[in-house]
């Protein structure tokens, strides 16, 4: 699988500004108040982490589909974004006052959460209600299936929007996530 969990490695991508721009887009979208206010995502450290992870997964999923001459750039960008995510999590732990000896254990837990959710979401994208169930379990703490359906509809809309985005736009940070409330939210 991509993204070996090694948060000490430096990004290999030649354009670190692109990594920061894209990661900033992911963070900004994950912080949209509507997710917390209207879609039931808990406004907690865990809720924000899970929503950030959902958006990172959506983009990494799209980058896996890049073919041809842009494939190497997409692979490097994926790794660099994962590395930036790990760096951000490490920084956040230290900012919250977590001690140096505890940070590696927490980072390992973040890595396990990342890989577990990636696997669950990848498998769930193939089934109808499976994505809503996975979102309900991982993001909404097992409560609020109506909101989980809405979040799943959003995730599908985001996947479709990213799928329509050209490879150059993806690799150059010239894309946008869709609005947080898609028009069609029927289960």
C-alpha positions in Angstrom: 0.0 0.0 0.0 1.1 3.6 -0.5 2.1 6.0 2.2 4.5 4.0 4.4 4.1 5.4 7.9 7.4 7.2 8.3 6.8 10.7 9.6 10.6 11.5 9.7 11.1 11.4 6.0 11.1 14.7 4.0 8.8 15.1 1.1 10.5 14.2 -2.2 8.3 16.5 -4.3 10.2 19.4 -5.9 7.3 21.9 -5.1 6.8 22.1 -1.4 4.6 25.1 -1.9 2.2 22.8 -3.8 2.1 20.4 -0.9 1.3 23.2 1.5 -1.4 24.6 -0.8 -3.1 21.3 -1.2 -2.8 20.3 2.4 -4.2 23.7 3.3 -7.1 23.1 1.0 -7.8 19.8 2.8 -7.6 21.4 6.2 -9.8 24.3 5.2 -12.5 22.1 3.8 -12.4 19.8 6.8 -12.9 22.9 9.0 -16.1 24.1 7.2 -18.5 24.8 10.0 -21.4 23.2 8.2 -19.9 19.7 8.8 -20.1 20.3 12.5 -23.2 22.5 12.7 -25.5 20.6 10.2 -23.9 17.2 9.5 -23.3 16.1 13.1 -19.6 15.8 13.0 -18.5 16.2 16.7 -16.5 19.4 17.1 -13.8 17.7 19.0 -10.2 16.8 18.4 -11.3 13.3 17.2 -14.1 14.7 15.0 -11.8 17.2 13.3 -9.2 14.5 12.9 -11.7 12.1 11.2 -13.0 14.8 8.9 -9.4 15.8 7.9 -8.7 12.1 7.3 -11.8 11.8 5.1 -10.7 14.6 2.9 -7.1 13.4 2.7 -8.4 9.9 1.7 -10.6 11.4 -1.0 -7.7 13.2 -2.6 -5.3 10.3 -2.3 -7.9 8.0 -3.8 -8.1 10.3 -6.8 -4.3 10.5 -7.1 -4.1 6.7 -7.3 -6.1 6.9 -10.6 -3.5 9.1 -12.4 -1.9 7.3 -15.3 0.8 7.9 -17.9 3.5 10.5 -17.5 1.8 12.2 -14.6 1.7 9.0 -12.5 5.1 9.5 -10.9 4.2 13.0 -9.9 0.9 11.8 -8.4 2.7 9.1 -6.5 5.2 11.6 -5.1 2.5 14.0 -4.3 0.5 11.3 -2.5 3.5 10.4 -0.4 4.3 14.1 0.3 0.7 14.8 1.4 0.8 11.8 3.7 4.1 12.9 5.1 2.7 16.4 5.7 -0.4 14.9 7.4 2.0 13.0 9.8 4.0 16.2 10.4 0.8 18.1 11.2 -0.4 15.4 13.6 3.0 15.4 15.3 3.0 19.2 15.6 -0.6 19.1 17.0 0.3 16.5 19.6 3.3 18.6 20.8 1.2 21.7 20.8 -1.4 20.0 23.1 1.4 19.2 25.5 1.9 15.5 24.8 5.4 14.5 25.9 8.2 13.3 23.7 7.9 9.8 24.9 4.2 9.5 24.2 4.2 11.1 20.8 5.5 8.0 18.9 2.7 5.9 20.5 0.1 8.4 19.5 1.6 8.7 16.0 1.3 4.9 15.6 -2.3 5.1 16.6 -2.9 7.9 14.0 -1.3 5.6 11.4 -3.4 2.7 12.4 -6.5 4.9 12.2 -5.5 6.2 8.8 -4.9 2.8 7.3 -8.1 1.3 8.9 -10.3 4.1 7.6 -8.7 4.0 4.1 -9.4 0.3 3.9 -13.0 0.7 5.2 -13.8 3.7 3.0 -12.3 2.1 -0.1 -14.3 -1.0 0.4 -17.4 1.0 1.3 -17.3 3.2 -1.9 -18.3 0.1 -3.8 -21.5 -0.5 -1.9 -24.7 1.5 -1.5 -25.2 2.0 2.2 -21.7 0.8 3.2 -20.1 4.2 3.0 -22.8 5.8 5.2 -22.3 3.0 7.7 -18.5 3.4 7.7 -18.9 7.2 8.2 -21.4 6.7 11.0 -19.0 4.4 12.8 -15.8 6.3 12.2 -16.9 10.0 12.2 -20.2 10.1 14.0 -19.4 7.7 16.8 -22.1 5.3 15.7 -25.0 7.8 16.0 -26.9 9.7 13.4 -27.5 7.6 10.3 -29.4 10.4 8.6 -26.3 12.6 8.9 -24.1 9.7 7.8 -26.1 9.5 4.6 -25.6 13.2 4.0 -21.8 12.9 4.7 -21.7 9.9 2.4 -23.5 11.9 -0.4 -20.9 14.6 0.2 -18.0 12.2 -0.1 -19.4 10.7 -3.3 -19.9 14.2 -4.7 -16.3 15.1 -3.7 -15.1 11.9 -5.4 -17.0 12.8 -8.6 -15.7 16.4 -8.6 -12.1 15.2 -8.1 -12.7 12.6 -10.8 -13.6 15.4 -13.2 -10.6 17.4 -12.3 -7.7 17.1 -14.8 -4.4 15.7 -13.7 -2.5 19.0 -14.2 -5.0 20.7 -12.0 -4.7 18.1 -9.3 -0.9 18.2 -9.3 -0.9 21.9 -9.4 -3.4 22.6 -6.5 -5.9 24.1 -9.0 -9.0 22.2 -7.8 -11.8 22.7 -5.3 -13.8 20.4 -3.1 -17.6 20.6 -3.7 -19.9 22.4 -1.3 -20.4 20.6 2.0 -24.1 20.0 1.4 -24.8 18.3 -2.0 -28.1 18.8 -3.6 -29.1 15.1 -3.6 -28.9 13.5 -0.2 -31.2 10.6 -0.6 -29.9 7.3 0.9 
